[in-house]
Amino acid sequence: MEEKKGEVVLFRTWASPICTRVEIALKLKGISYEYVEEDLTNKSELFLSLNPVHKKVPVLVHNGKSIAESLVILEYIEECWNTTPKLLPEDPYQRAKLRFWANYYDQKIVPSFYIIIVSKDKEREKAIED
């Protein structure tokens, strides 16, 4: 598969571990990109036009076309830049395990991360324990 070059822009926020996974994938693949920090308390019109459904980061823009949702973006990166290192294992069972743990991370770890940052006392202690 021919490498698809072109303008790549990543809209993200520094505090998001979900965004970080996309940034890591871009760096692993050696893809040059522009980083745009999006203020989630005051979202830009450009950002809202790129992700009008969920209005969340990350959003990857490649050659003027926007892709939303981190796992969808990772699949897009893998399909567009089919170079090593691979983001997913070749073995279907190993890919399924990886997807399980990515989902677990999204459903369990990330919410606890945000509670730890913004909460105090018992709620924070429970999130740390979880």
LUMMI-222553 format. One record per residue: residue in one letter; x, y, z of N, C-alpha, C in turn; residue number from 1. Coordinates in pm, whole numbers, m for minus. Example, Ala and Ser with C-alpha at 12.3 -4.5 7.8 and 13.67 -1.06 7.14 Angstrom:
BEGIN
(site 'A', (1319, m569, 780), (1230, m450, 780), (1320, m330, 780), 1);
(site 'S', (1285, m225, 708), (1367, m106, 714), (1290, 3, 787), 2);
This chain:
BEGIN
(site 'M', (84, m118, 0), (0, 0, 0), (89, 124, 0), 1);
(site 'E', (59, 217, m84), (137, 339, m94), (110, 429, 26), 2);
(site 'E', (217, 486, 81), (200, 576, 194), (126, 701, 148), 3);
(site 'K', (25, 739, 225), (m55, 856, 191), (m3, 975, 269), 4);
(site 'K', (56, 1067, 198), (110, 1186, 261), (9, 1298, 253), 5);
(site 'G', (39, 1403, 318), (m48, 1520, 314), (m56, 1584, 450), 6);
(site 'E', (m136, 1686, 455), (m150, 1760, 579), (m222, 1676, 684), 7);
(site 'V', (m162, 1670, 803), (m221, 1598, 915), (m226, 1694, 1034), 8);
(site 'V', (m345, 1710, 1091), (m363, 1798, 1205), (m435, 1719, 1314), 9);
(site 'L', (m385, 1730, 1436), (m449, 1663, 1549), (m503, 1769, 1645), 10);
(site 'F', (m634, 1770, 1661), (m699, 1855, 1761), (m711, 1772, 1888), 11);
(site 'R', (m657, 1825, 1996), (m658, 1751, 2122), (m650, 1848, 2237), 12);
(site 'T', (m649, 1793, 2357), (m623, 1870, 2477), (m516, 1796, 2556), 13);
(site 'W', (m430, 1871, 2621), (m314, 1812, 2689), (m355, 1715, 2799), 14);
(site 'A', (m469, 1735, 2862), (m506, 1655, 2978), (m577, 1524, 2944), 15);
(site 'S', (m591, 1492, 2817), (m668, 1375, 2779), (m581, 1254, 2746), 16);
(site 'P', (m593, 1147, 2826), (m519, 1025, 2793), (m571, 960, 2665), 17);
(site 'I', (m696, 986, 2630), (m753, 933, 2505), (m683, 999, 2386), 18);
(site 'C', (m658, 1128, 2395), (m586, 1199, 2289), (m442, 1152, 2280), 19);
(site 'T', (m383, 1123, 2395), (m243, 1081, 2398), (m221, 955, 2317), 20);
(site 'R', (m317, 863, 2319), (m299, 739, 2243), (m287, 766, 2093), 21);
(site 'V', (m362, 866, 2044), (m353, 902, 1901), (m218, 966, 1873), 22);
(site 'E', (m174, 1053, 1961), (m45, 1118, 1942), (69, 1015, 1942), 23);
(site 'I', (61, 918, 2030), (162, 812, 2035), (163, 734, 1904), 24);
(site 'A', (46, 703, 1851), (37, 628, 1724), (100, 708, 1611), 25);
(site 'L', (73, 836, 1604), (132, 921, 1500), (284, 921, 1512), 26);
(site 'K', (333, 933, 1634), (478, 935, 1656), (541, 799, 1624), 27);
(site 'L', (476, 689, 1664), (528, 556, 1633), (540, 534, 1483), 28);
(site 'K', (443, 583, 1409), (443, 566, 1263), (532, 668, 1192), 29);
(site 'G', (584, 767, 1267), (670, 868, 1206), (593, 966, 1119), 30);
(site 'I', (468, 992, 1154), (383, 1081, 1076), (396, 1223, 1130), 31);
(site 'S', (434, 1314, 1044), (441, 1455, 1082), (300, 1510, 1092), 32);
(site 'Y', (276, 1590, 1195), (143, 1646, 1215), (153, 1779, 1286), 33);
(site 'E', (48, 1857, 1269), (35, 1982, 1343), (m51, 1953, 1465), 34);
(site 'Y', (m10, 2004, 1579), (m82, 1987, 1705), (m165, 2112, 1729), 35);
(site 'V', (m296, 2096, 1751), (m382, 2208, 1784), (m446, 2180, 1919), 36);
(site 'E', (m411, 2262, 2017), (m469, 2250, 2152), (m608, 2311, 2149), 37);
(site 'E', (m709, 2232, 2183), (m847, 2280, 2182), (m891, 2307, 2325), 38);
(site 'D', (m943, 2427, 2349), (m995, 2465, 2479), (m1136, 2410, 2490), 39);
(site 'L', (m1154, 2309, 2572), (m1284, 2242, 2580), (m1389, 2325, 2651), 40);
(site 'T', (m1348, 2431, 2720), (m1445, 2521, 2783), (m1490, 2630, 2687), 41);
(site 'N', (m1417, 2645, 2576), (m1450, 2747, 2476), (m1409, 2693, 2339), 42);
(site 'K', (m1485, 2595, 2290), (m1451, 2525, 2166), (m1459, 2618, 2046), 43);
(site 'S', (m1359, 2606, 1960), (m1355, 2692, 1841), (m1460, 2648, 1739), 44);
(site 'E', (m1501, 2742, 1656), (m1597, 2712, 1550), (m1539, 2609, 1454), 45);
(site 'L', (m1409, 2620, 1425), (m1344, 2523, 1336), (m1356, 2384, 1395), 46);
(site 'F', (m1322, 2369, 1522), (m1330, 2238, 1587), (m1473, 2184, 1583), 47);
(site 'L', (m1570, 2266, 1616), (m1710, 2222, 1615), (m1756, 2181, 1476), 48);
(site 'S', (m1702, 2245, 1374), (m1737, 2205, 1237), (m1673, 2072, 1199), 49);
(site 'L', (m1561, 2038, 1262), (m1492, 1913, 1232), (m1554, 1793, 1303), 50);
(site 'N', (m1613, 1816, 1419), (m1677, 1709, 1496), (m1811, 1759, 1551), 51);
(site 'P', (m1908, 1779, 1461), (m2036, 1837, 1504), (m2124, 1741, 1583), 52);
(site 'V', (m2097, 1611, 1577), (m2183, 1514, 1644), (m2151, 1508, 1794), 53);
(site 'H', (m2027, 1469, 1828), (m1990, 1452, 1969), (m1922, 1574, 2029), 54);
(site 'K', (m1859, 1656, 1943), (m1791, 1777, 1989), (m1682, 1746, 2092), 55);
(site 'K', (m1612, 1633, 2073), (m1508, 1590, 2166), (m1376, 1574, 2092), 56);
(site 'V', (m1268, 1584, 2167), (m1135, 1552, 2115), (m1108, 1405, 2145), 57);
(site 'P', (m1022, 1344, 2067), (m941, 1397, 1959), (m1016, 1398, 1826), 58);
(site 'V', (m966, 1483, 1737), (m1009, 1483, 1598), (m882, 1490, 1514), 59);
(site 'L', (m872, 1400, 1419), (m761, 1400, 1324), (m813, 1454, 1192), 60);
(site 'V', (m740, 1546, 1134), (m773, 1599, 1003), (m661, 1559, 909), 61);
(site 'H', (m697, 1488, 802), (m600, 1443, 703), (m647, 1491, 567), 62);
(site 'N', (m566, 1575, 506), (m601, 1633, 376), (m740, 1695, 376), 63);
(site 'G', (m772, 1766, 484), (m898, 1838, 492), (m1019, 1756, 536), 64);
(site 'K', (m1001, 1627, 558), (m1112, 1541, 600), (m1093, 1505, 747), 65);
(site 'S', (m1200, 1522, 827), (m1188, 1498, 971), (m1235, 1358, 1009), 66);
(site 'I', (m1164, 1301, 1107), (m1196, 1171, 1163), (m1204, 1189, 1314), 67);
(site 'A', (m1314, 1144, 1375), (m1335, 1157, 1518), (m1332, 1021, 1586), 68);
(site 'E', (m1316, 1023, 1718), (m1314, 905, 1804), (m1178, 835, 1796), 69);
(site 'S', (m1113, 824, 1908), (m974, 779, 1911), (m951, 641, 1848), 70);
(site 'L', (m1036, 545, 1878), (m1014, 411, 1822), (m1037, 408, 1671), 71);
(site 'V', (m1131, 487, 1624), (m1154, 499, 1480), (m1033, 566, 1415), 72);
(site 'I', (m979, 668, 1482), (m860, 736, 1431), (m742, 639, 1423), 73);
(site 'L', (m725, 555, 1525), (m614, 459, 1523), (m628, 362, 1405), 74);
(site 'E', (m748, 315, 1379), (m770, 227, 1264), (m739, 300, 1134), 75);
(site 'Y', (m780, 424, 1125), (m753, 505, 1005), (m603, 521, 984), 76);
(site 'I', (m531, 553, 1091), (m385, 568, 1082), (m323, 439, 1031), 77);
(site 'E', (m365, 327, 1085), (m308, 198, 1045), (m338, 167, 899), 78);
(site 'E', (m457, 201, 853), (m494, 173, 715), (m428, 269, 617), 79);
(site 'C', (m411, 394, 657), (m349, 494, 568), (m198, 480, 561), 80);
(site 'W', (m136, 458, 674), (10, 448, 681), (43, 305, 723), 81);
(site 'N', (32, 215, 627), (50, 73, 652), (199, 39, 659), 82);
(site 'T', (266, 101, 753), (409, 81, 771), (434, 23, 909), 83);
(site 'T', (554, m23, 931), (588, m72, 1064), (629, 46, 1149), 84);
(site 'P', (608, 39, 1276), (546, m73, 1346), (394, m74, 1328), 85);
(site 'K', (340, m193, 1335), (195, m210, 1327), (135, m169, 1462), 86);
(site 'L', (18, m110, 1457), (m50, m72, 1581), (m125, m188, 1643), 87);
(site 'L', (m169, m282, 1559), (m239, m400, 1607), (m165, m526, 1564), 88);
(site 'P', (m169, m630, 1647), (m106, m756, 1608), (m175, m819, 1487), 89);
(site 'E', (m103, m900, 1413), (m162, m971, 1297), (m261, m1078, 1341), 90);
(site 'D', (m234, m1145, 1452), (m317, m1255, 1500), (m453, m1203, 1548), 91);
(site 'P', (m564, m1257, 1495), (m697, m1209, 1534), (m724, m1219, 1685), 92);
(site 'Y', (m677, m1327, 1749), (m699, m1342, 1893), (m625, m1233, 1970), 93);
(site 'Q', (m500, m1206, 1931), (m423, m1102, 1997), (m485, m963, 1974), 94);
(site 'R', (m537, m939, 1854), (m607, m813, 1825), (m730, m799, 1913), 95);
(site 'A', (m806, m909, 1930), (m925, m906, 2014), (m888, m875, 2159), 96);
(site 'K', (m780, m935, 2207), (m735, m906, 2344), (m697, m759, 2359), 97);
(site 'L', (m627, m707, 2261), (m587, m567, 2265), (m710, m476, 2266), 98);
(site 'R', (m808, m508, 2184), (m931, m428, 2180), (m1006, m436, 2313), 99);
(site 'F', (m1006, m554, 2375), (m1068, m570, 2507), (m1004, m475, 2607), 100);
(site 'W', (m870, m475, 2612), (m801, m391, 2710), (m813, m243, 2677), 101);
(site 'A', (m819, m207, 2550), (m842, m67, 2513), (m980, m23, 2561), 102);
(site 'N', (m1080, m108, 2544), (m1214, m77, 2591), (m1217, m68, 2744), 103);
(site 'Y', (m1149, m160, 2810), (m1141, m157, 2957), (m1079, m26, 3004), 104);
(site 'Y', (m972, 13, 2940), (m905, 139, 2972), (m1002, 256, 2958), 105);
(site 'D', (m1076, 259, 2847), (m1171, 367, 2823), (m1284, 369, 2926), 106);
(site 'Q', (m1334, 252, 2962), (m1450, 243, 3051), (m1416, 252, 3199), 107);
(site 'K', (m1297, 207, 3239), (m1263, 200, 3382), (m1153, 297, 3424), 108);
(site 'I', (m1043, 299, 3350), (m927, 378, 3391), (m949, 526, 3367), 109);
(site 'V', (m993, 563, 3248), (m1009, 704, 3213), (m1108, 775, 3306), 110);
(site 'P', (m1227, 719, 3332), (m1317, 788, 3426), (m1254, 806, 3565), 111);
(site 'S', (m1182, 706, 3613), (m1114, 719, 3742), (m1009, 828, 3739), 112);
(site 'F', (m938, 838, 3628), (m836, 942, 3611), (m897, 1081, 3632), 113);
(site 'Y', (m1010, 1105, 3569), (m1074, 1236, 3581), (m1128, 1260, 3722), 114);
(site 'I', (m1180, 1156, 3787), (m1227, 1171, 3925), (m1110, 1204, 4017), 115);
(site 'I', (m998, 1138, 3997), (m879, 1165, 4079), (m835, 1310, 4065), 116);
(site 'I', (m841, 1362, 3946), (m796, 1500, 3920), (m890, 1603, 3985), 117);
(site 'V', (m1021, 1583, 3974), (m1114, 1689, 4014), (m1182, 1666, 4149), 118);
(site 'S', (m1176, 1547, 4202), (m1250, 1518, 4324), (m1162, 1524, 4448), 119);
(site 'K', (m1229, 1517, 4562), (m1158, 1518, 4689), (m1216, 1410, 4778), 120);
(site 'D', (m1143, 1381, 4882), (m1186, 1294, 4991), (m1224, 1153, 4944), 121);
(site 'K', (m1342, 1106, 4987), (m1380, 966, 4966), (m1396, 929, 4819), 122);
(site 'E', (m1454, 1018, 4741), (m1472, 988, 4598), (m1336, 969, 4529), 123);
(site 'R', (m1242, 1053, 4563), (m1106, 1043, 4507), (m1037, 916, 4556), 124);
(site 'E', (m1049, 886, 4685), (m988, 764, 4740), (m1043, 639, 4673), 125);
(site 'K', (m1174, 637, 4649), (m1235, 520, 4583), (m1184, 507, 4440), 126);
(site 'A', (m1172, 618, 4368), (m1120, 614, 4231), (m976, 563, 4229), 127);
(site 'I', (m896, 604, 4323), (m757, 556, 4331), (m756, 406, 4359), 128);
(site 'E', (m841, 361, 4451), (m850, 218, 4483), (m894, 136, 4363), 129);
(site 'D', (m996, 186, 4291), (m1047, 117, 4171), (m938, 105, 4068), 130);
